[in-house]
Amino acid sequence: MNITYDFILEITLNIFELRTYTLHVGKLSKAIQVYQELGWPALKKYKKNIVRYYIGDVGALNQIIHVWQFEDDNSRRELWKKIYADEDFIKFASEFRPLVLTQENKLMTAAPWTPLSN
């Protein structure tokens, strides 16, 4: 059986980074406040790479989860280097990091059968 994917070339050129921050119990509302006041204002200049932010609900309590998209690993490393040099981001991070219990990052590529859009 031969299966042809007309979109495989386009999606394999991208990598996605799934970042999960598990917060200390009771700190989610403070984390949301810090993101709204400092985080998003610092990060919105990089929004072309941000796929979406999520707040954990059932089973993923006390988590802020976000997905980023990059052309390749080099562009990912370059962007994070730029973000970590951004004074606005450092101000945000200094307020946010004490709220974080653990951080997990995963690099992913889209499966070949994934549609480009809904």
SULCOR-V814790 format. One record per residue. N is the residue number from 0. PSI is psi in whole degrees, -180 to 180 (NA if undefined). NEAR is the number of other ideal C-beta (glycine too) atoms within 10 Angstrom. D_FIRST is the distance of its C-alpha to the first C-alpha in whole Angstrom. Layout:
BEGIN
n:psi:near:d_first
N:PSI:NEAR:D_FIRST
N:PSI:NEAR:D_FIRST
END
This chain:
BEGIN
n:psi:near:d_first
0:127:2:0
1:128:3:4
2:129:7:7
3:130:5:10
4:116:14:13
5:-5:7:16
6:2:14:19
7:-40:15:17
8:-42:9:20
9:-42:11:23
10:-24:17:22
11:-8:13:22
12:-3:12:25
13:149:14:27
14:153:17:28
15:143:16:30
16:120:19:33
17:118:14:33
18:125:14:37
19:121:16:39
20:118:20:42
21:124:17:44
22:158:21:47
23:143:14:50
24:133:9:51
25:1:9:53
26:2:16:52
27:-45:17:49
28:-36:9:52
29:-40:15:53
30:-42:21:50
31:-44:14:49
32:-45:13:53
33:-41:20:52
34:-44:21:49
35:-41:10:50
36:-36:12:54
37:-40:18:53
38:-59:22:49
39:-42:14:47
40:-34:14:50
41:-35:19:49
42:-18:20:46
43:-22:10:45
44:-13:12:46
45:17:15:42
46:-19:9:41
47:-21:7:38
48:-10:17:36
49:120:14:37
50:-52:12:34
51:154:9:36
52:147:14:39
53:154:12:38
54:128:14:41
55:144:16:40
56:-106:8:41
57:125:5:40
58:-21:6:39
59:52:13:39
60:150:12:43
61:36:17:45
62:142:19:42
63:125:22:42
64:135:16:38
65:153:16:37
66:131:16:34
67:151:20:34
68:138:16:32
69:156:19:33
70:-42:13:31
71:179:11:31
72:-34:11:33
73:-44:9:36
74:-33:14:37
75:-48:18:36
76:-39:11:39
77:-42:13:41
78:-45:17:41
79:-35:16:42
80:-42:9:45
81:-43:12:46
82:-45:17:46
83:-15:10:48
84:-3:9:51
85:119:15:51
86:-37:8:54
87:-40:15:53
88:-42:21:50
89:-38:12:53
90:-46:14:55
91:-50:20:52
92:-36:18:51
93:-27:11:54
94:-33:16:55
95:-41:20:51
96:-39:11:51
97:-17:11:53
98:-14:19:52
99:128:15:48
100:-49:12:48
101:157:10:45
102:135:10:42
103:131:11:38
104:137:10:36
105:134:10:33
106:135:12:31
107:157:11:27
108:152:12:24
109:143:18:22
110:149:10:18
111:-20:12:16
112:3:10:15
113:125:11:19
114:152:9:20
115:-32:9:23
116:166:4:25
117:NA:3:26
END
